[in-house]
Amino acid sequence: MSRNNENTNAFLIHISAFAGLMFPFGNIITPLIAWQTLKDRSQYLDEQGKEAVNFNISYTLYVFILTISFIPFAIGSIFNNNHNVFNRHNFNFDFDLDIGNAFGFIGIGSLAGIIYIIGIALVIIASLKANKGENYKYPFTIKFIK
């Protein structure tokens, strides 16, 4: 395989992570399929495919943990001032956004936005570097596939 085709295929492996914007877990499944079909063609494609898949699995894990950490703020906000919430005669569903919960929502929402933007930027950077033929290592990536 020519070096230009390797670079283009490595670019496509990395950029295929944007399939996650179209269907659930597309950011993992699409690079995984691309890597599995191209890994035998060259060592470079194998390395870049592993890197792309490992990053997307790690990124999904980080977003999942962030989502799980959001749940206590949501539950606390709903039930904070409703001590008799289970009394069916006096059911009052109130979404209370006091100062403590507001900082939780704003903080986690800001963190989610920052992580989302960083993920997009890292995929674009990796794609451009791979298109130039450079090895790119994503930061904060757990090596699930070695």
C-alpha positions in Angstrom: 0.0 0.0 0.0 1.3 3.4 -0.9 2.2 5.8 1.9 -0.5 8.3 0.7 -3.2 5.6 0.9 -2.0 4.7 4.4 -2.3 8.3 5.5 -5.7 8.6 4.0 -7.0 5.4 5.6 -5.5 6.5 9.0 -7.3 9.8 8.6 -10.6 8.0 7.9 -10.1 5.7 10.9 -9.7 8.7 13.2 -12.4 10.9 11.7 -14.9 8.0 11.7 -15.4 8.8 15.4 -17.9 11.5 14.3 -20.3 8.7 13.4 -21.1 8.9 17.1 -23.0 12.1 16.3 -25.4 10.1 14.1 -26.0 6.9 16.1 -25.3 5.6 19.6 -21.8 4.2 20.2 -20.9 5.1 16.6 -17.7 6.7 17.9 -16.5 3.3 19.0 -18.1 0.9 16.4 -17.1 2.8 13.3 -13.4 3.2 14.1 -13.4 -0.4 15.3 -14.8 -1.7 12.1 -12.4 0.5 10.0 -9.4 -0.6 12.1 -10.3 -4.3 11.8 -10.6 -4.1 8.1 -7.4 -2.1 7.6 -5.1 -3.4 10.3 -3.5 -6.1 8.2 -2.4 -3.7 5.5 0.3 -1.9 7.5 1.8 -1.5 10.9 1.0 2.2 10.8 -2.8 1.6 10.3 -2.8 -1.0 13.1 -1.2 1.5 15.5 -3.5 4.4 14.6 -6.5 2.2 14.6 -5.7 0.9 18.1 -5.1 4.5 19.3 -8.4 5.7 17.8 -10.5 2.8 19.3 -8.8 3.2 22.7 -9.4 6.9 22.8 -13.1 6.6 21.9 -13.7 3.9 24.5 -11.9 6.0 27.1 -13.8 9.1 26.0 -17.1 7.3 26.2 -16.2 6.0 29.7 -15.3 9.5 30.9 -18.6 10.9 29.6 -20.5 8.0 31.2 -18.9 8.7 34.6 -19.7 12.4 34.3 -23.3 11.5 33.5 -23.5 9.2 36.6 -22.1 12.0 38.8 -24.9 14.3 37.6 -27.7 12.0 39.0 -27.3 12.9 42.7 -27.6 16.7 41.8 -30.8 16.0 39.9 -32.3 13.7 42.5 -31.3 16.1 45.3 -32.8 19.0 43.5 -36.1 17.3 43.0 -36.5 15.9 46.6 -34.7 18.6 48.5 -37.7 20.5 49.8 -40.3 17.8 49.4 -40.2 15.9 52.7 -43.7 14.5 52.2 -43.2 13.6 48.5 -44.6 10.1 49.0 -47.8 11.3 50.6 -50.3 10.9 47.7 -52.6 13.6 49.1 -49.9 16.2 49.2 -47.8 15.4 46.2 -45.9 18.4 45.1 -43.3 17.9 42.4 -40.9 20.8 42.6 -37.6 21.2 40.8 -35.7 23.4 43.3 -32.6 25.0 41.9 -31.1 26.6 45.1 -27.6 27.9 45.1 -26.0 24.6 46.0 -27.7 22.7 43.2 -27.2 25.6 40.8 -23.4 25.3 41.2 -23.7 21.6 40.7 -25.7 21.9 37.5 -23.5 24.7 36.2 -20.3 23.0 37.1 -21.1 19.6 35.7 -22.7 21.2 32.6 -19.6 23.3 32.0 -17.4 20.3 32.5 -19.5 18.2 30.1 -19.2 21.0 27.5 -15.5 21.3 27.9 -15.0 17.5 27.7 -17.2 17.4 24.5 -15.2 20.2 22.9 -11.9 18.6 23.9 -13.0 15.3 22.4 -13.9 16.9 19.1 -10.6 18.9 19.0 -8.5 15.8 19.7 -10.2 13.7 17.0 -9.6 16.6 14.5 -6.0 16.9 15.5 -5.4 13.2 15.3 -7.0 13.0 11.9 -4.9 15.8 10.5 -1.7 14.4 12.0 -2.5 10.9 10.6 -3.2 12.5 7.2 0.4 13.8 7.3 1.8 10.4 8.3 2.6 11.3 11.9 1.9 9.0 14.8 -0.5 10.6 17.2 -1.1 9.5 20.8 -4.3 10.8 22.4 -3.8 12.1 25.9 -5.6 10.5 28.9 -6.3 7.3 26.9 -6.7 4.0 28.7 -5.0 1.2 26.7 -7.9 -1.3 26.4 -6.4 -2.8 23.2 -2.6 -3.3 23.2 
